[in-house]
């Protein structure tokens, strides 16, 4: 059995003029939401075997906060430049290329690719994955590459969908 948790990067800032999109940092709200989600999930889930992040600063910062809460060595955080994309294709390729020695992975990526992926491969329709939203999908397989073997999509079971907004409303 293989399980992937996909995290949309936390809320980023548009306040900086003249920087490229890939270099946009997190806003204060994004930092706080990342700590909220990572703290909650680190108590709820077993530590994933592998952490993979887009090379965008906002995704990396989100991933770094999660590694801290999960006590995962930052030096083992795998950075994948191709995840900085607005297509689910690179997300699928990244997941299919994971080493089968890892049963669980957490991937930090971006809006469009995540929404498409979770609806194509998960068992629940999710209209919108907000910033710092986390989705978990479990696949009944021993090999990551079999989730899309020969372009045949293997549906997984959506086992988790958490958002900062849901956690904040539960705390009130």
N, C-alpha and C positions, 0 to 999 in steps of 0.2 A: 504494500500500500504506500502511495506517495501523496504528500500533502504540501500544497503551496499556499502561502499567505501573501497576498499582494497589497501593498500599501501605496496609496496615492500620496505623494509628497504633501507636507503641510503647507499652510497658507504662506505665499511668498509676497515680497514687497515689490511694488512698481515705483517706489519713491526715488530710485536712483536713475539719474539721466545719463545717457551715454554708455551704458554697459550692455553687453549682449544678453539675450534671453537666458542662455545657459548659465550665466553668472549671477542671476537674480538670487538674493538671499531670502531667508525666511523673515517674516514679520514677527513682532513680539507674540501675537496671537498664535502664529504657527509654531513657535518654540514651546509655548505653554501647552498647546494641543498635542504636540509630539510627546511631551512628558506625561500628559494625562493618559494618552492612548498606550504608550509604551509601559507605563507603570501598571495600568490595568491588565494589559495582555501578558506582561511578564509574571503576573500572579495567577492568571487563568490558564496559560498554555505552557507546555514543556518548551524548553529552549530549542528553536529551530537549529538544524544541523548546519545550515549555510545562510549567510546574509549576502544579498547581491543588490547593488544600487546603480541607478543611472549616474552618469558623470555630471549631471547638472548640480550646481551648488545646493539648491533647495532640496533635492532628493538626497544628496550626500549628508546634509545637515540633519535631515529627518532620520536617516539611517544611523548616523552617529549617536543620536539620542536614544534610539532603540537598542543599539549595541550596549550602551551604558546600562540601561535598565535590565537587559537580559544577561548582563555580565559576559558578553561575547567579546573576544579579543578584537579590538579595532584593526589590528594588523591583518586579521583574516577576512575583513570586509572586502568582497570582490566587487570591483568597479567595472561596469560594462557600458562602454560608450554608446553602443547601439541601442540601449534602452532609452536614450534621449531621442525619442521618436514619438510621432503621433499616430502610430499604427500598431495594431495588435500583433502584426507579423513578427516584429523583433522580440516581443514578449514571448510569443509561442516558441520561436527559435531558441531563446535563452533558456526557457524551461525544458524544452526537449533535449538541450545539450548538457543539462545537469548530470553530474556523475551519479550513477545508480547507487553508489555507496551512501549517498545522502537521501534519507527518507523524507525530510522536511526542509523546506526552504522558505525564506521570506525575501520578497523582492520589492524594491522601492522604485516606482516609476511614475508615469504621467497619465493625465486624464483620458484622452481618447482611446489609447491602447488598452487601458484597464477596463473601461466600460464595455468595449467590444469583446474583450477576452472573457470577462466574467459571465456575460450573457451567452456567449457561444459555448463555453466549456463548463459552466456551472449549472446547477439544477434549479436555481431561482432567478427570475428576471429582476434585475436591479436597474431602475431608471437612471440613476445618477450616483456615482461614487464621489462624495465630497472630499475636499482636501483633508488629509490624514485619515480618511476612511480605510478600513481594513476588511478584506474579504478572504476567507479561507475556503479552499476547494480540495476535497480528498478524491483521489483517483484509485480505483481498484485495479492496480497494476504494479508490477515490480520494476518497470522500466519507464523512465521519464519520456523517452522518445516515442513510446506507444500512444501518447495522448493525441497524436496527430499522424499516425502511421499511414503512409500512402494517401495523404490528404483526407483520411477518414477520421472525423472528430470523435474522440472518446469522451463522452460526458462524464463529469465528476459530480460529486455531491457537495453543494454549498453548505459548509458547516459553520460559517461565521460571517456576520456582517455587522461591524461595529463602526460607529462614528463618534467624533467628539461631542456633537450635539446631543446624541442619545445618552452618552455618559453624563454630560452636564445636567440634563433634565432628570435623570435618575437620582442625582445627588441633591436635587432641590427638595 
